[in-house]
Amino acid sequence: MPKVIVAQSVIDIDRWLGGKAERVEALGTVATSVTDHVALDGGNQTAVSMEVDDVATLQAMVSSPPPELMALMEKHGVIPPLAIYVEK
């Protein structure tokens, strides 16, 4: 199961971190070991690391989010675009 990192900018770090449980639930359909990361410099860069069975499914989900995921991203203050990194 490859590890994947999804990186993005957010409007407010505390707002984004407050959505941890919702993020784990939403990504739990395609991923396990969902972990949040914030920039060490205190900036607005964040990332989510996870283990994924089907990287193509995650990529499709993030590239063209269904309405409920898009609403969650907006609620958490995510600023597109998102970058996806896959363990090789």
Backbone torsions as a table, in degrees:
resi	resn	phi	psi	omega
1	MET	NA	113.2	-178.3
2	PRO	-72.1	150.4	172.7
3	LYS	-86.5	141.5	-179.1
4	VAL	-130.4	143.7	174.3
5	ILE	-121.9	130.5	173.5
6	VAL	-112.3	118.5	-177.3
7	ALA	-110.7	145.4	-179.7
8	GLN	-160.4	164.5	170.3
9	SER	-93.7	154.3	177.2
10	VAL	-133.7	158.5	179.8
11	ILE	-67.9	-43.9	-175.6
12	ASP	-147.4	124.2	-177.0
13	ILE	-59.6	-45.8	-178.4
14	ASP	-63.1	-39.8	176.9
15	ARG	-60.9	-45.6	-179.3
16	TRP	-64.2	-46.6	179.8
17	LEU	-62.4	-30.9	178.3
18	GLY	-64.5	-17.4	-179.6
19	GLY	-95.2	14.2	-175.6
20	LYS	-51.6	-52.3	-176.2
21	ALA	-61.8	-41.0	178.9
22	GLU	-66.5	-37.3	180.0
23	ARG	-66.2	-44.6	178.4
24	VAL	-60.6	-42.9	179.5
25	GLU	-63.5	-45.7	-178.2
26	ALA	-66.0	-41.4	-179.3
27	LEU	-80.5	-16.7	-178.8
28	GLY	-61.9	-16.1	177.1
29	THR	-73.1	-20.9	-178.0
30	VAL	-129.6	-7.5	-172.3
31	ALA	-142.5	158.8	172.7
32	THR	-126.9	170.5	178.6
33	SER	53.1	44.9	-179.1
34	VAL	-73.1	122.7	-176.4
35	THR	-132.6	133.3	177.9
36	ASP	-88.3	147.3	177.2
37	HIS	-137.2	144.2	175.8
38	VAL	-124.5	156.7	-179.3
39	ALA	-65.3	134.7	-179.6
40	LEU	-65.5	-26.5	-177.4
41	ASP	-80.9	1.0	178.9
42	GLY	83.0	6.3	178.8
43	GLY	-74.2	-171.6	-176.4
44	ASN	-98.1	20.5	177.1
45	GLN	-87.9	133.2	178.8
46	THR	-134.7	167.0	176.5
47	ALA	-151.8	155.9	174.4
48	VAL	-125.5	123.9	174.8
49	SER	-103.7	151.2	-176.6
50	MET	-163.9	164.6	171.5
51	GLU	-105.4	133.7	-171.5
52	VAL	-130.9	132.4	175.3
53	ASP	-73.0	-44.5	-173.9
54	ASP	-124.0	95.9	-177.1
55	VAL	-62.1	-37.2	-179.7
56	ALA	-61.5	-38.6	178.4
57	THR	-65.5	-44.0	177.8
58	LEU	-62.9	-43.3	179.8
59	GLN	-60.6	-43.3	178.2
60	ALA	-64.3	-40.6	-179.2
61	MET	-63.4	-41.0	-178.1
62	VAL	-80.3	-37.1	-178.2
63	SER	-69.8	-36.4	179.9
64	SER	-136.1	75.4	-173.0
65	PRO	-62.9	138.2	172.3
66	PRO	-63.7	159.5	-175.4
67	PRO	-52.1	-39.8	-177.9
68	GLU	-68.8	-35.2	176.8
69	LEU	-72.5	-39.2	177.5
70	MET	-61.3	-42.0	178.2
71	ALA	-63.2	-39.5	178.6
72	LEU	-66.1	-42.4	178.2
73	MET	-61.4	-44.0	178.2
74	GLU	-63.7	-42.7	178.9
75	LYS	-60.1	-38.1	-178.5
76	HIS	-84.4	-4.2	176.9
77	GLY	79.8	26.3	179.3
78	VAL	-73.1	134.1	178.8
79	ILE	-107.9	111.7	177.0
80	PRO	-65.3	158.2	6.8
81	PRO	-85.7	164.8	175.5
82	LEU	-106.4	141.5	177.1
83	ALA	-108.3	136.4	-179.2
84	ILE	-114.1	127.7	177.5
85	TYR	-119.1	135.5	-176.6
86	VAL	-119.9	136.1	177.3
87	GLU	-65.0	134.2	178.2
88	LYS	-123.0	NA	NA
